[in-house]
Amino acid sequence: MDTEALASVLEGEGFSPYQARAYVALLELGSVSASGLADASGVPQPRIYDVVRALEEQGYVETYEQENLHVRVPSPEAVVSSLRNRVDELQAAASEVEARWTRPEPRQHEVSVVSRFETLCNRAEAFIGSADHRVQLSVTPGQFRDLYSALTGALERGVAVQVSIHSCSRDVATSLPLADVATEARWREREAPFLAIVDQHRVCYAEHVGGPREYGVVVNDRTHAAVFIWYYLSSVWELWEPLVEDDRSFPRTYIDIRRAAHELVPHLQNGDDVYVSVDGHLVETGEACEFAGCVVDIAYEGRDDENDGPRSLQSLAGQTSLVVATDDGEVTVGGFGAVLEDVEAERVVVEDVV
């Protein structure tokens, strides 16, 4: 580092320009008269005594009389220690800037735009790593591999994982270890955006991955997430070929109340008894609740009469409820975003059908 560069660094540590030039010159000279220091450093002679006094007050130099006023640096430790502390602070600040750029942490009820897909993938991985109930993914084979470890952990915790693979041939899709990390998987022949929905309120979405307009949206809000949930169901899930299907035996777990309703209506029409346990929270208070009982009715918009079952999940797009008879009376159970029902279900387990 040359003299000018070193002086510039010292200015950043609080030295005035004259103080920095005088101190650097004194480091090279060792000991010198005040007037000699002025000549060596380029500090004007009328200013050199004020500069020396200021440096001495800060403990950087000391003066002594030898026919005239002389100056020397007793030890550079004070400056060296300050610079080293500053290096640590700058390194920490650099790491924090990078972390905040690549891993923005959305707060509750926040929608954020990020500039790089790497950032979005990091957020999706973190969301999956903390998932409690459900993960829904729309990914390429490469993106699936990037998230494989997080998905493995989610499945081990009992999280329901749906994976829609796109932008590849069927042979490539079926060669992936989907059954190892997914309770259900499907193959979409056409390209689709990257989409990760976790616990029905945290979302990572990117449409132009790898393109010149690459950016992503991070959502941590139940209201906005509802739009992405219906997009997922209608565009990248329901219409496409199943590769991995969930276990059809009982007990059978449903995260989506509409799918439960769609598959249970025929049992009610046959007069079967459908026994369920429900994990959710009370709509009125938000308090967590668990209960069990027998499904006695399924209510949904567009139903003409009691014997008319829904033809598709799309026909259940409006309000859909299970009516469960418990020891304490009947309870209406809705799904994501329930408002009119008694309970918003996080999970419905069909224990048995007899």
N, C-alpha and C positions, 0 to 999 in steps of 0.2 A: 504494500500500500504506500503510495507516495505521500509527500508532506501535505499537499493540498487536500487529499482525500481524508487523511487522518484528522486534519483540522476541522474538516466538514463534519466528521463523525462526532468530534468533541462538541461542536456547536449544537448537535442534536441532543447532547447530554446536559445542556444548560450553559456552556461556555459562550461568552460573547465572541464575535469574530476576532477582536484584538486579543482576548484572553487565550483563545485556542491557538492562534499563531505564536503568541509568546511562549505558551507552555510547550508546544511541539519543538520550537527552537531551543528551549532550555533543556529538553530531554537530550538533544544532540550535543549541546555545549557542556552540560554537566554543571558548571558554575561560571558565572559571568557577571560583570557589572551591569547595572540597570541600563546605562547608556549603550553598552555593547549589546545587550539583549534587544534594545530598540533597533539598532542597526541590523542585527541578524534576522529579526522577525518581520521587519517592515512596519512595526508600530511607530507612529509619530513620537518623537522625543517628548513633546509636552504631555503626552498621554501615558507614557510608559510607567510612571510612578503610580498613577491611579490603577492601572492594570495589575501591577505587581501587588499593590495593597489588597485588591479584591481577591487575587489568587491566594494570598497569604491568609486572609480571613477565612477562606474556605478550606484551608489546610493542605492545599496542593503544592505550595512552595514555602520556603522560608528565606528570610533576609538576614544579612549580617554586614557589619562595617569592616571594610578593609581599604583604608584611605578614602574610599567612597562606598556607596551602597552596592552590595553584591546580592545576587539571587542564586538559589540552587533548589533542586528537587530532592527533599530528604528521602522520599520513598514514593513510588508511583502506585502503591497498593490501593489507596483510596479511589483513584481513577480506574485502575484495573478491576477492582471489585465492583464498581458501579457499572462498568461496561459488561462484565460477565453476567451480572444480574439482569442487565438490559437484554442480553442475548437470550437468556432463559425466558424472559417475558415475551420477546419477539417470537421465539420458537413456539411458545404456548399460544400466542395470538394467531400465528400462522396456521397452526393445527386447528384452532377453533374456527377460524374463517373457512377453512376447507371443510370441516365437519358440518358447519351450518349450511354451506352451499350444497354439499352432496347429500345431506341427510336432514332436511328440514323437518321439524317435529310439529305437525299440526296440532293445535289445541282443540279442545272440545268445540263442536259446532263450527268447524273451520273448513273452508275450501281453498286450496293453494294450487298455484301453477308452478311447476318446476321445469327447468330448461334442458335437463338431460335425462335420457331413459335410465341410465345407471342409478340416478337418484331415485327414480320411481320404483325400480326393481328393489333397491335397498329398503324402501318404505314397505313395499309389498311383503318382503321377507320378514321384516319386523312385525307387521300386522299378523301374518300367518303364525309367527312364533309365539304370539300371545293370544291366539284364537281360542275361544271357549266352546263354540257350538258348531260353526259352519264356515267352510271356505268354498268359494265358487271361482274357478279360474277359466280364462280363455287365453291360451298360450301357444306359441310355436314349440316344436321339440326342444330347441335350444333354451328357450325360457323355462320350459318344464325342468330341464336338467339343472338350471341355475337355482331353482326353488325346491329341488328334490329333498334336500336335507331338512328344510323347514317343514315341508309337507309330511315327511316321515315322523317328525316330532308331533305334529298336529294329530295325525292318525293314532299315534300311540296314546295321546291324551283323550281319545274318544271323540275327536272332532269329525263331523261328517265332511268329506272332501269330494267335490264335484270338479272334474277336469274336462274341459273341451279343448281338444288338440286341433290346430288348423295349420294351413300353409305347408302341407306335406302330403305325400301319398298315403293311402291306407296301409300299405306295407310298412312304411316308416312309423306310422302311428301305432300299429299293433306290435312293433318291435320294442317299443318303450316299456319300461317297468311300471305301467300304470296301475296294475293290480296291487303293487307293493305299497302305494301311497294314496290311492283313491278308493272311496266307497262306490263311486260311479264315475264312468268316463265315456266321452263320446268323441267322434271324429267328424269335424266339419270340413268338407271338401274345399271350400273357398277361404280366402284370406279373411281375417277378422282382427279387430283391435286387440291389444293387450288389455286384459281386464281382470282384476282381482277384487272380490267382494268378501269381506270378513265380518262374520257375526252381524250381517245385514245393516251395518252402519259405517264401516270403514272401506274405502274404495280407492283403488289405483287404476287409472285409465290412460292409455296412450294410443293414438290412432296412426301416427306417422313414425313408427320406430325405424331408425336408421336413415330417415329422409332429411332433406334440408330444413324442414319445418318441425323437427323433432321436439316435442315438449309433452308434458304429462299433467294430469290433474290428480290431486290427492284430496280426498274427501273424508272428513270425520264428522258426519252429520246424518242422522237417520232420515230426515226429510229428503235431502238430495239423493241419498243412496237408493231410495225407492225407484227413481228413474232408471238407474243402472241395473237394478234387480230385474225389472220387467224387460229391459233390453236384453239382458242375459238369457232369461227364460224364452223369450220370443225369437231371438235372432241366432243365438249360438248354442242353444240346448235342445229345446223340445223337438225341433225339426230334424235333428241329425242322428246318425247311426250310433247305437250304443256299442261300446267296446268292453266296458266293465259294468255289470249291473249289480245293484245291491242285493243282499240276501233276501229271498222272498219268504223265508220261514218266520215264525213268530218266536219270541217277540221281535217286532219290526219297528225301527225308529224313523220318525218323520220330523224333519226340520221345517218343511213347508206345509202349512195347514191345508193349502189348496190341493197339493198332491194327495194328502191323507184323505181329504173329502172325495176326490176323484176316484180313489181306489176303494173307499169304504161304502160308497153309495150302493153298489151292487149287493154287498153283504146285508145291508139294511133291507133292501128290496126282497132278498131271499128270506128275511125273517131271522137272520143270524144275530146272536148276541156278540157285540164287539166291546171287549174290555180294554180300557186304556189307562195309562198314567200320564199326567201332564206336569210339566215343569215350566213355570213362567212367572208372571207377576200380575198383580191386580191392576186393572186399567185405572181405577179411581185414585189409588194411593201410590202405585208404583212398588208396593211391597211384594217381595218374592213369595211364591207359593208353590206348593206341590199337593196333588190330590189324585185320587183314582176313582174310577167309576165305569159305567156302561154307556156307550153312545146310543142315545134314543132318537136322535134326529140330526140331519145335516141341512142347514139353511143356506141358500145362496140366491143371488139375484137372477132373475130370468127363469126361475123354476115355475112350470105351469101347474103341476099338481104333485102330490106326494109320491107318485110312482115314476115320475119323469126324472131320470138321472142325467147328470151333465155329460155332454158328448165329448168334451175336451177340456184341458186345463184352461184354455182361453175363455171358455164359457163361465169360468169361475173368477174372472178378472175383477168383478165387483166384490161386495161384501160376502164373505164365506165364513160360516161358523159351525162348530160342532156343539151339539147340546149333550152334555154329559150328566147322567143321573148319579149323584153321590149320596152318601149317608146323610148329608146335611141339605139335600135338595138339588135341584138342577142348576148347572153352571154353564153359561155360554162361553165358548172358547174361540177366540179369533187368532189370526196370525199376525205377521209383521204390520205394525201401524194400527192395530185394533183400537177402536174408539168406542163403539157401541156395545161391545161384549163385556162380560165380567172379567175375563182374563186374556192377556196377550201371551200366547204360548211361545216359548223358546224351543221346546221339544215335546213331541207327542209320541209315546211308545204304545203301540198296539200289542198288548200282552198276549191276547188270544182271541180267536173268533170261533164260536161254537154254535 
